[in-house]
Amino acid sequence: MDRVRITIVGGSGYTGGELLRILLHHPGAEVVKVTSERFPGRPVGQVHPNLRGRTELRFSSAETLAPCDLLFLCLPHGETARRIDGFLSLAPRIVDLSADFRLKDPADYEKWYGFAHPRPDLLGRFVYGVPELHREAIRRASLVAAAGCNATATILALHPLHAAGLVGERGAVVEVKVGSSEGGNAPSPATHHPERAHCLRSYKPAGHRHQAEVLQELGAKGPVRVHFSATAVDLVRGLLATAHVFPNEPVEEKQVWRIYRQAYGDEPFVRLVKSREGTYRYPEPKLLWGTNGCDVGFEADPQGGRLVVMAALDNLVKGGAGQAVQCFNLMHGFPETAGLEFPGLHPV
């Protein structure tokens, strides 16, 4: 099979760097162009120093874009939707890593993002890029909207319970603890090192935009209740979503095991992590750095009438570039794990 000719638009950010790291060693991919409006002409390795000596690619301006087999779009929110017609003319397949086409209802963009979507006619054409939920649709898709990182962890934690009808009327309360790379590589007062280091900062106790994706994906069978908060912690990579679920009836751990094994027993990138002993009895983000894995664990609380579910992942990989490559593999008939076999490191 011929290698797929790929262009990465907006490749100088953290997600673009992760795409390059993965795709440069992908057996079926050839990255032919990487754009950056900030660094045109510069070698890729100057901006992504981990790639020094791995590629001779240089960043180019978007003005030099040419037809290719697939576009990965890593642009700021709002840019993809504004420029989508030009992108559609360049490639038969697109994977968009922004939020511009994740939501199906145009009204949700006004509610959660504060703008009227410029291309509501295209929202239904993009498949939401969580393979564990939409694998077959992604295989047939020409347009994929890669899911948000916080949304991915929360959806993978809660979807099996919603599908089994176990979540009661009170729904779930989710707290996501996230590392600094989630904010991207553009500096701001909040990301200045003296302000960001050693922090445990609640930055979005309510109204986080990724909540819209969670409600959309979990509400396929009807309205759901998910209360969502986000806290910045002293990590660079990784996130941990802790969901407090209130079942509509008492549940036993054997029942919960059965539900998650049925949902994820054959999934290549989801592991069930729940041990009786050991340091890493539950999901731990640092063990997933650089990997496309999501670890899911749980603990029943009979006295409190709740089930605590935890999901950990690397926000730049399974929450970003890795999941996008997973979708790319499905779209082109490659093994789903191609380019994504890195198992992580320990200790780190």
Secondary structure as GFF3:
##gff-version 3
##sequence-region A 1 348
A	DSSP	beta_strand	4	9	.	.	.	ID=ss1
A	DSSP	alpha_helix	14	23	.	.	.	ID=ss2
A	DSSP	beta_strand	29	35	.	.	.	ID=ss3
A	DSSP	alpha_helix	44	47	.	.	.	ID=ss4
A	DSSP	three_ten_helix	49	51	.	.	.	ID=ss5
A	DSSP	beta_strand	59	60	.	.	.	ID=ss6
A	DSSP	three_ten_helix	62	64	.	.	.	ID=ss7
A	DSSP	beta_strand	70	73	.	.	.	ID=ss8
A	DSSP	alpha_helix	79	88	.	.	.	ID=ss9
A	DSSP	beta_strand	93	96	.	.	.	ID=ss10
A	DSSP	alpha_helix	106	112	.	.	.	ID=ss11
A	DSSP	three_ten_helix	120	125	.	.	.	ID=ss12
A	DSSP	beta_strand	127	129	.	.	.	ID=ss13
A	DSSP	alpha_helix	131	140	.	.	.	ID=ss14
A	DSSP	beta_strand	143	146	.	.	.	ID=ss15
A	DSSP	alpha_helix	149	163	.	.	.	ID=ss16
A	DSSP	beta_strand	167	178	.	.	.	ID=ss17
A	DSSP	three_ten_helix	180	183	.	.	.	ID=ss18
A	DSSP	three_ten_helix	189	191	.	.	.	ID=ss19
A	DSSP	alpha_helix	193	196	.	.	.	ID=ss20
A	DSSP	beta_strand	200	204	.	.	.	ID=ss21
A	DSSP	alpha_helix	210	218	.	.	.	ID=ss22
A	DSSP	beta_strand	226	233	.	.	.	ID=ss23
A	DSSP	beta_strand	239	247	.	.	.	ID=ss24
A	DSSP	alpha_helix	253	264	.	.	.	ID=ss25
A	DSSP	beta_strand	270	272	.	.	.	ID=ss26
A	DSSP	three_ten_helix	285	288	.	.	.	ID=ss27
A	DSSP	beta_strand	294	301	.	.	.	ID=ss28
A	DSSP	beta_strand	306	313	.	.	.	ID=ss29
A	DSSP	alpha_helix	321	332	.	.	.	ID=ss30
###
